[in-house]
Structures are given as C-alpha cells and as structure tokens.
Amino acid sequence: MLKKLALCALLAVSTQSKADDYLLYFMGGQSNMEGFGFNKDLPAQYKKPVENTLLFFGNPVADDALNGGKGVWTNLMPGFGTGARSTDHSIILSERFGPELSFGKRLSELTDKKIAIIKYARGGSSIALGASGFGTWGQNYADNTKINQWDNFQTTVRAALANNDIDGDGVADTLVPAGIIWMQGEADAYHEQASKVYLANLTSLMNDMKMTFGDKELPIILGRIEDSGKTPQTRMMPYIESVWDAQKKYVKSNANAHLVAFDEPVEFIEDKWHYKSNYYIKLGNLFAEKAAETLAK
C-alpha cells in the first residue's frame, strides 16, 4: 500500500489549486545504475525529454568530497549517465545515459501516471565499509565524522524534497513514495569479505532507505548483477556467487522485495564491467515493468 510522504512544510499542498500527484522512486547504486550507455546509440523515441516524468539528479562524488547530492528537478532526458554533474541551481549533462531513461518512459506509459525519480549513484561504490576505494554506503563510516555515499544519498533526498513545486507550475505537488530501485553489488562481489556480509549489509541499507521515505513497506526492486566472464575462471568478480545468493535470499525473505534479471546474455563494452547501450534500455524496462506490477497489488 502506498503512503503519501509526510514532509511537514516541505511538501505543503496548495489550498487554492489542485496539486499534481507524482509517483516517487529512488534509483541508486553503482556504475551500472550510473549508466554507461551512449546517447548517440539511442533510438529516436528516447532522444527527447520524457513526458510527465521529472528527475532530480544528485551530484555523485567520492567519500569526503564536497558538493555531493546537490541538484535540481528537471525533465527526464538523455545525459544523466556517467559524467553528468549538478549543483543546486544547474545541471551539466553527459553523453551517456542509464536505466532511468527507459524506466521513466516505460513506467509512465504503463501506469498513465506522472513519475518523479530521485537518482544518486556512484560508480565503484560498495555497501561494505572499506571494500572499495570508490566510496561506501556503510552508515557507520568513520564513526559518522566524515561524508560518504550514505550521507550523499541523504543530502540528495533532502534537497529533492525541499522543493514543493517540482514541475515549476506555481502549484505545490504531492509526491507519493512508490519504490526503491537498486542496481549495485559488483564492488562487493570483487571483495571476499564484503561478499560474505552482503545480505546483512543490503538488509540494513534497504531498511534505512525505506525509513528515509517514511514507509517500511516500500517496495524494493533489485537488479541482478552480471559478469562479462561466463566461467569462474574468466569472471571479473570472483565472489559474484555470494552476491547472487544474497540477492535471492533478500527477495525471498522480504515480501515487498523483487529481483529483475536479463533473460539473455549481456553484452559488455571493452572495459568488461559496463553494458552496451541497448542493455541499459532493457534494464530500465525491466525495472519499470516490475514497478508497475507492485502498484497493481
């Protein structure tokens, strides 16, 4: 059951005009959520802004760096993949896109609803403390005296929800938290100890994220991580089986959790970590179709 987010004065509804209702999703994780698809590869229907869909892009930075999570609401369009940057008043788009593009477009089509997406993803980041040099989502980072990816997530959400008129039409909008889309695990699957505690860390992180949005029953949709190596000897992530197992166990033990996976072998770009462009479109569609199913329950 969806619950409207109680944000006190942050999302006060105008009494003079009817507010627009938006289904609100958070999309987060590491680089395959960040997105390495090339805008030049997009089919024509994805090359323009997506109707009825807005996105708040939180600026991705390393642990202890400044200006993480800053951003503004804007139309969903190509360019919010790796390399995109934002401040609290402007956005610099990149030549890349991620699964947010097809997710927003497809979900709006499936539901005939307005969609609001908050995105914060940091390439290479792990959910285990100390497992990656690219950042950690662990909440107890340095006894909470420094800034990490969890803090940047919090900053992103606070900044996104501080604007009570996300479409800029002069009327306060209503955001209805509808789900968390999480694409991450590659960094933890590269690190033996991190892979062993992935289930515990994922459970804790998702619980805390759900409470950030004020709904402990908020649906969680995980993306199954993929490896360009098809045998244990050729894999980029030597401990991927542990993360796969953790993802399945998490979904099995949580009624509102779901796992989506490609139904075909994934093709990777030359770095062997990131997907070719069309697979980000497919991934976004998979997320959207599962999100639509959760709304129908």
Number of C-alpha atoms within 10 A of each C-alpha: 11 15 14 16 18 13 15 7 9 14 18 16 17 15 9 8 10 12 18 16 16 21 22 23 24 24 22 21 26 23 24 29 29 29 26 25 28 20 20 13 14 16 10 8 10 16 15 11 16 20 15 18 24 23 27 28 29 32 27 28 21 20 22 15 12 13 17 26 30 27 27 21 25 18 18 25 23 25 23 30 27 24 17 19 22 21 16 15 9 13 21 11 17 16 16 22 30 28 29 32 26 26 27 28 23 21 24 21 15 14 17 10 14 19 26 29 27 24 27 28 29 27 21 22 28 31 28 25 18 16 21 17 12 17 26 26 24 21 20 13 19 11 7 11 9 12 19 24 29 21 21 28 26 17 19 25 23 16 19 24 18 14 16 21 21 25 19 12 10 12 19 24 22 22 25 19 23 28 26 24 27 21 23 28 31 27 26 27 25 20 19 15 13 24 28 18 16 24 20 12 21 21 17 14 17 18 16 16 20 19 13 15 23 16 20 14 18 23 25 25 24 22 23 19 18 24 22 20 15 11 9 13 8 11 16 19 22 17 21 24 14 18 26 18 14 22 23 16 12 19 17 13 10 13 11 15 21 21 19 16 14 14 6 6 10 14 17 17 13 10 8 14 19 22 24 19 23 16 19 25 22 16 25 23 21 22 27 26 17 15 24 17 12 20 14 8 6
